[in-house]
Amino acid sequence: MGNWSEFEAYDAMGLAELVRNGDLTAMELLESALARVTARNPELNAVVLPMYDEAHRRIQAGLPDGPLRGVPFLLKDLGLCYKGFPTSFGSRLFADFVPDYDSTLVERYRNAGLVMFGKTNTPEFGLTVTTEPSLYGPCHNPWDLSRSTGGSSGGAAAAVASGIVPVAHASDGGGSIRIPAACCGLFGLKPTRGRIPAGPPQGEGWNGMSTDHVISRSVRDSAIFLDISSGPALGDPYSAPAVQGPFLSEVAKAPGSLRIAMTVTSLNGIKADPECIAAVEDAARLCESLGHKVSEAAPEIDGERYQDAASAIMNANTAAAVDARLKELGRELAEEDLEYITQRAAGSGAKSSASGLIQAIQFIHQTGRQVARFFQSYDILLSPVLLKPPVPLGYLDTRNHDVRGYLTRLLSYFGFTGLFNGTGQPSMSVPLFWSKENLPIGTLFSARFGEEALLFRLAGQLEQARPWWNRRPPMAGTAV
């Protein structure tokens, strides 16, 4: 058996092949991952809920002979339920919530042979773009421990970037896969709405804006995870368009000459940092060198009204989650249950009317039709992921009672990813650029509804043209 650095040289598919060939065992892989948690997590605070005994038990009982048998894997502590273990949603209100069922996606991960051994840090209810919950404390970026990992899948991104695991579960309701991937130098794809089931307790997340998937180092890992997890479950209210073949097979295919629109204008009209603009311009030149046609263009939408509508939907869903939990507990809300920004979001959602929520959903869908028309002329929209490089921890403080100040800082950072949650289109952050301070700056590529295959082809081409695996943060070099 090799040492820790040899294990980290493999992505999930590579590790699965080693197990399949008998070069090592699932137990050896798990022990190696646990050693990296012990060595690196005290500084990162990425893994917040250990499930080590459960992982050992699953291996000893015999793993299913799936395509990822024996690969150690982490779940985000938001949304997904693993029977008998807490799902806190990053909130003190849910800290002792222990589900008595497995989420559909957890069942699919288990059937693929994955060894789930813990849960990762996330902000409260996934409501912000940094990972600094009161419940577990801040998650630190492996590239610079004073910086944010992004959110809400910040713990997942820190675990992958630091080499604890090659891929980890994540979810995205406004950018929560793509933003942490951008902040931590990783690949993060948000699938098409309805591609991955949200059951069994719900048919969709945030009225269709939220979906699950993973953050990974390699493009092919993201593709095979979409293969093992996608497809409707019994009783789902809707599903994404059918695919022609495995997503994994698309990664090595040439994308052809694509019509790429480029924009650096955010939904809220705030100008991006020069280094974020430089990242997009650099990606545009790379795409042109690969034979694609790039021109400046963007959908014409009412960005401010769109963001108001998306916020109304998130607030209403937050209020519903809080109300259901309090009814389950049989008590009123206590001040210490929620962070201040979450309290305000839930309060706003509770005060909103049913007709107001319907109007917000209708406007989101109307915007989706406008954007779909734009994509009749273009195959891809290229933009920044964020308006700034990774910000310092504390920049977005959800405990601060200065709500106006918090929102001003949020809007100065977040502005591109949320559109494709509302439209349901697939969208990916690709790590092609690093700042002068050696911080990752992701670049956003978004495609038509249902066209993850096209994104995987383009991502595979970009990965070949400018490999990012040789860019590893200092934390990944911490020996065990």
C-alpha positions in Angstrom: 0.0 0.0 0.0 1.3 3.5 -0.9 1.5 6.5 1.3 -0.9 9.5 1.6 0.6 11.4 -1.4 0.1 8.4 -3.7 -3.6 8.2 -2.8 -4.0 11.9 -3.4 -2.7 11.5 -7.0 -5.9 9.7 -7.9 -9.4 11.0 -8.5 -12.4 8.9 -7.4 -12.4 6.8 -10.6 -8.8 6.1 -10.2 -9.2 5.0 -6.6 -12.1 2.8 -7.6 -10.0 1.1 -10.2 -7.3 0.4 -7.6 -9.9 -1.3 -5.4 -11.4 -3.2 -8.4 -7.9 -4.5 -9.4 -7.1 -5.6 -5.9 -4.2 -3.2 -5.5 -5.7 -2.0 -2.2 -8.8 -2.4 -0.1 -11.7 -0.1 0.7 -10.6 -0.2 4.4 -7.1 1.0 3.5 -8.6 3.9 1.5 -10.9 4.8 4.4 -8.0 4.7 6.9 -6.0 6.9 4.7 -8.8 9.5 4.4 -9.3 9.4 8.1 -5.6 10.1 8.7 -5.9 13.2 6.4 -8.9 14.4 8.4 -6.9 14.1 11.6 -4.0 16.0 10.1 -5.8 18.7 8.2 -9.3 19.2 9.6 -8.3 21.0 12.8 -7.1 23.9 10.7 -9.8 23.6 8.0 -13.0 22.8 10.0 -14.4 21.1 6.9 -15.7 17.8 8.4 -18.1 18.6 11.2 -19.9 15.3 11.8 -17.9 12.1 11.9 -19.5 8.8 10.8 -16.4 6.7 11.1 -17.8 3.7 12.9 -20.7 3.6 10.3 -18.2 3.6 7.5 -16.2 0.8 9.0 -19.4 -1.2 9.5 -20.5 -0.8 5.9 -17.2 -2.0 4.6 -17.1 -5.0 6.9 -20.7 -5.9 5.9 -19.7 -5.9 2.2 -20.0 -3.0 -0.3 -22.2 -3.1 -3.4 -20.3 -3.8 -6.6 -20.9 -0.4 -8.0 -18.6 1.7 -10.3 -17.2 3.6 -7.3 -16.9 0.7 -4.8 -14.6 1.6 -1.9 -14.2 5.3 -2.6 -14.4 7.4 0.6 -17.0 10.1 0.4 -18.4 13.0 2.4 -22.0 14.4 2.5 -22.9 18.0 2.9 -24.7 18.6 6.2 -27.7 20.2 4.4 -30.7 18.5 2.9 -29.5 15.0 2.4 -30.5 12.6 5.2 -28.6 9.5 6.3 -30.7 7.3 8.6 -29.7 7.5 12.2 -27.3 10.5 11.9 -28.0 14.2 12.4 -28.7 16.5 9.5 -28.3 20.0 11.1 -28.7 22.2 8.0 -25.9 24.2 9.7 -28.4 25.4 12.3 -28.7 25.2 16.1 -32.5 24.7 15.5 -31.8 21.4 13.7 -28.7 20.3 15.7 -30.4 17.3 17.2 -32.6 16.4 14.2 -32.0 12.7 13.4 -33.9 11.4 10.4 -35.3 7.9 10.3 -34.8 7.5 6.5 -32.2 7.8 3.8 -32.5 10.4 1.1 -32.9 8.9 -2.4 -29.6 10.3 -3.4 -27.9 8.7 -0.4 -29.3 5.3 -1.5 -27.9 5.9 -5.0 -24.5 6.8 -3.6 -24.5 3.6 -1.5 -25.5 1.5 -4.4 -22.5 2.9 -6.3 -20.3 1.5 -3.6 -19.2 4.8 -2.0 -18.1 4.8 1.6 -19.8 7.7 3.4 -17.8 8.6 6.5 -18.8 12.1 7.5 -20.6 15.3 6.8 -19.2 18.7 5.9 -19.6 22.2 7.1 -22.3 24.5 5.7 -23.8 27.9 6.5 -27.2 28.0 8.2 -29.8 26.7 5.7 -27.4 27.4 2.9 -28.5 31.0 2.9 -25.2 32.7 2.2 -22.1 32.4 0.1 -19.6 31.8 2.9 -19.3 28.9 5.4 -19.2 30.4 8.9 -22.1 29.0 10.9 -22.6 29.7 14.6 -23.2 26.0 15.1 -19.8 24.7 13.9 -17.7 27.8 13.3 -15.9 29.0 10.2 -14.5 26.7 7.5 -11.1 27.8 6.2 -9.9 28.0 2.6 -6.9 25.6 2.0 -5.3 28.3 -0.3 -5.3 30.9 2.5 -6.7 29.9 5.9 -7.8 33.5 6.5 -10.1 33.4 3.5 -13.6 32.1 2.9 -14.2 28.8 1.2 -17.4 30.2 -0.4 -20.7 28.7 0.4 -22.9 27.0 0.9 -20.9 23.8 0.1 -17.7 25.3 1.7 -16.9 22.3 3.8 -17.1 20.0 0.8 -14.8 22.3 -1.3 -12.2 22.6 1.6 -12.2 18.8 2.0 -11.6 18.2 -1.7 -9.1 21.0 -2.2 -7.0 19.9 0.8 -6.9 16.3 -0.5 -9.0 14.7 2.2 -11.2 13.2 -0.6 -11.1 13.6 -4.4 -14.8 14.5 -4.6 -17.6 15.4 -2.2 -21.4 15.9 -2.2 -22.6 19.5 -2.6 -25.8 21.3 -3.5 -26.6 24.6 -5.3 -29.6 26.8 -4.8 -28.0 30.1 -5.9 -24.4 29.2 -6.6 -23.5 26.9 -3.7 -21.6 24.3 -5.8 -20.0 26.7 -8.2 -19.0 29.4 -5.7 -17.0 27.1 -3.4 -15.5 25.4 -6.4 -14.4 28.9 -7.6 -12.9 29.8 -4.3 -11.0 26.6 -3.8 -9.7 25.9 -7.3 -12.0 23.0 -8.2 -14.5 21.9 -10.8 -18.1 22.4 -9.9 -21.1 21.7 -12.1 -24.7 22.5 -11.2 -27.0 20.1 -13.1 -30.2 20.9 -15.0 -33.3 21.3 -12.8 -34.9 17.9 -12.2 -31.8 15.9 -13.2 -31.3 14.6 -9.6 -34.2 13.6 -7.3 -34.7 15.5 -4.1 -36.9 12.9 -2.3 -38.3 11.2 -0.6 -39.7 14.1 1.6 -39.8 16.7 -1.1 -40.2 16.9 -4.9 -37.9 19.9 -5.4 -35.7 22.3 -3.5 -36.5 26.0 -3.2 -39.3 25.6 -5.8 -36.9 24.1 -8.3 -33.9 26.5 -7.8 -31.8 24.1 -5.8 -30.3 20.8 -6.8 -27.6 18.4 -5.5 -24.4 17.2 -7.1 -20.7 17.2 -6.2 -17.5 19.3 -6.2 -14.5 17.5 -7.7 -10.9 17.8 -8.8 -11.5 16.1 -12.1 -14.1 16.6 -14.8 -14.7 12.8 -15.3 -15.5 12.4 -11.6 -18.3 14.9 -11.9 -19.6 13.1 -15.0 -19.7 9.6 -13.4 -21.3 11.0 -10.3 -24.1 12.5 -12.5 -24.4 9.1 -14.2 -24.9 7.3 -10.9 -27.2 9.9 -9.3 -29.4 11.2 -12.1 -32.8 10.1 -13.2 -36.3 10.5 -11.8 -37.4 8.6 -8.7 -40.9 7.1 -8.3 -43.4 9.9 -7.8 -41.1 12.8 -8.7 -43.2 15.8 -10.0 -41.0 16.3 -13.0 -37.6 15.3 -14.5 -34.9 16.8 -16.7 -34.8 15.9 -20.4 -33.6 12.4 -21.2 -29.9 12.0 -22.1 -28.5 10.1 -25.1 -25.8 8.2 -23.2 -23.5 8.3 -20.2 -22.2 11.7 -19.2 -18.8 10.0 -18.6 -18.5 9.3 -22.3 -19.0 13.0 -23.2 -15.8 14.1 -21.4 -13.4 12.9 -24.1 -15.6 14.1 -27.0 -14.7 17.2 -28.9 -17.3 20.0 -28.4 -17.0 21.3 -31.9 -16.8 25.1 -32.6 -19.1 26.7 -30.0 -20.8 30.1 -30.1 -19.8 31.6 -26.8 -21.2 34.9 -25.4 -19.1 36.7 -22.9 -20.2 39.1 -20.2 -18.7 40.7 -17.1 -21.9 42.6 -16.1 -23.6 41.0 -13.1 -27.3 40.7 -12.4 -27.1 43.6 -9.9 -25.0 45.8 -12.2 -22.0 46.0 -9.8 -18.7 45.9 -11.6 -16.5 42.9 -11.0 -13.0 43.1 -9.6 -10.3 43.6 -12.3 -8.8 40.1 -11.5 -12.3 38.5 -12.0 -12.6 40.3 -15.3 -9.1 39.2 -16.2 -10.1 35.6 -15.5 -13.0 35.8 -18.0 -10.9 37.5 -20.6 -8.2 34.9 -20.2 -10.8 32.1 -20.6 -12.2 33.8 -23.7 -8.7 33.8 -25.3 -8.2 30.1 -24.4 -11.6 29.3 -25.9 -10.7 31.2 -29.1 -7.4 29.3 -29.3 -9.5 26.1 -29.2 -11.6 27.1 -32.2 -14.6 28.6 -30.4 -16.2 31.9 -31.5 -16.4 34.4 -28.6 -18.4 37.7 -28.7 -19.7 40.1 -26.0 -23.4 39.5 -25.3 -25.8 38.8 -22.4 -29.5 38.2 -21.9 -31.5 41.3 -21.3 -33.4 40.7 -18.1 -34.5 42.8 -15.1 -31.8 41.7 -12.7 -33.0 43.6 -9.7 -36.5 42.2 -9.9 -35.1 38.7 -10.5 -33.0 38.9 -7.4 -36.1 40.1 -5.4 -38.1 37.2 -6.7 -35.4 34.6 -5.9 -35.1 36.1 -2.4 -38.8 35.8 -1.8 -38.7 32.1 -2.8 -35.8 31.4 -0.5 -37.3 33.3 2.4 -40.6 31.5 2.0 -38.9 28.2 2.0 -36.8 29.2 5.1 -40.0 30.2 6.9 -41.7 26.9 6.1 -38.6 24.9 7.3 -38.5 26.8 10.6 -42.2 26.5 11.1 -42.2 22.7 10.5 -39.3 22.2 12.9 -40.9 24.2 15.7 -44.2 22.3 15.3 -42.1 19.1 15.5 -40.4 20.4 18.7 -43.7 21.7 20.1 -42.4 25.1 21.1 -41.9 28.7 20.0 -38.8 30.1 18.3 -36.0 31.1 20.8 -33.6 33.9 19.9 -30.6 31.6 20.1 -32.2 29.1 17.6 -31.2 31.1 14.5 -28.5 33.5 13.3 -29.8 37.0 12.9 -29.8 37.1 9.1 -31.7 33.8 9.1 -34.2 35.1 11.5 -34.8 38.1 9.2 -35.1 35.8 6.2 -37.6 33.5 8.0 -39.5 36.5 9.3 -39.8 38.0 5.8 -40.9 34.7 4.4 -43.6 34.3 7.1 -45.0 37.7 6.4 -45.2 37.2 2.6 -48.5 36.2 1.0 -49.3 33.1 -1.0 -50.0 35.3 -4.0 -46.7 37.1 -3.6 -44.9 33.8 -3.7 -46.8 32.7 -6.8 -45.9 36.0 -8.5 -42.2 35.5 -7.6 -42.2 32.0 -9.1 -44.0 33.2 -12.2 -41.4 36.0 -12.7 -38.6 33.5 -12.3 -40.2 31.3 -15.0 -40.7 34.3 -17.3 -37.0 35.2 -16.9 -36.2 31.6 -17.8 -38.1 32.0 -21.1 -36.1 35.2 -21.9 -32.8 33.5 -21.2 -33.8 30.4 -23.3 -34.4 32.7 -26.2 -30.9 34.2 -25.8 -29.5 30.7 -26.0 -31.0 30.1 -29.4 -28.2 32.3 -30.7 -25.4 31.1 -28.4 -24.2 27.7 -27.1 -22.5 29.0 -24.0 -22.5 32.1 -21.7 -19.1 32.9 -20.2 -18.9 35.1 -17.1 -17.2 35.5 -13.7 -18.5 33.3 -10.9 -18.0 36.0 -8.3 -17.4 39.8 -8.2 -14.3 39.4 -6.1 -11.6 36.8 -5.4 -12.2 34.8 -2.1 -13.0 37.3 0.6 -11.6 37.3 4.2 -13.5 35.3 6.8 -15.9 37.6 8.6 -16.7 39.7 5.5 -20.2 38.2 5.5 -21.3 38.0 9.1 -24.7 36.4 9.5 -24.9 37.3 13.2 -24.5 41.1 12.5 -27.7 43.1 13.1 -26.6 45.6 10.4 -28.8 43.9 7.7 -28.3 46.7 5.2 -24.5 46.5 5.5 -24.6 42.7 5.2 -26.7 42.9 2.0 -24.4 45.6 0.5 -21.4 43.3 1.1 -23.3 40.3 -0.3 -24.3 42.1 -3.5 -20.7 43.3 -3.9 -19.5 39.7 -4.0 -22.3 37.6 -5.5 -23.9 38.4 -8.8 -23.6 35.8 -11.6 -24.5 32.3 -10.5 -28.1 32.7 -9.3 -29.7 33.3 -12.7 -29.2 29.7 -13.7 -30.8 28.3 -10.6 -34.0 30.1 -11.6 -33.8 29.1 -15.3 -32.8 25.6 -14.3 -30.0 25.5 -16.8 -26.7 23.6 -16.2 -23.8 25.8 -15.3 -20.2 25.0 -14.2 -17.3 26.7 -12.5 -13.9 25.8 -14.1 -10.6 26.6 -12.3 -8.5 28.3 -15.0 -7.1 31.4 -13.3 -5.3 32.3 -10.1 -4.9 35.8 -8.6 -1.7 37.7 -7.9 -2.1 36.4 -4.3 -2.3 32.8 -5.6 -6.0 32.6 -4.9 -8.3 30.6 -7.2 -10.7 32.6 -9.4 -13.3 30.3 -11.1 -14.9 31.0 -14.5 -18.5 30.4 -15.1 -19.8 28.5 -18.3 -23.5 28.0 -18.6 -25.5 26.1 -21.3 -29.0 25.5 -22.5 -31.5 23.6 -20.4 -30.7 19.9 -20.4 -27.2 20.2 -22.0 -24.8 19.0 -19.4 -23.3 16.8 -22.1 -22.1 19.9 -23.9 -20.6 21.4 -20.7 -18.8 18.1 -20.0 -17.3 18.1 -23.5 -16.1 21.7 -23.2 -14.8 21.1 -19.6 -12.9 18.0 -20.8 -11.3 20.1 -23.5 -10.4 22.9 -21.1 -9.0 20.4 -18.6 -6.7 19.0 -21.3 -5.7 22.4 -22.6 -4.9 23.8 -19.2 -4.7 21.1 -16.5 -5.4 22.4 -13.0 -4.4 19.3 -11.0 -0.8 20.6 -10.6 -2.2 23.6 -8.7 -2.5 22.3 -5.2 -2.9 24.5 -2.1 -0.3 24.5 0.7 -2.7 22.6 3.0 -2.7 19.6 0.5 1.0 19.1 1.3 0.4 18.5 5.0 1.8 15.0 5.6 0.0 12.4 7.7 
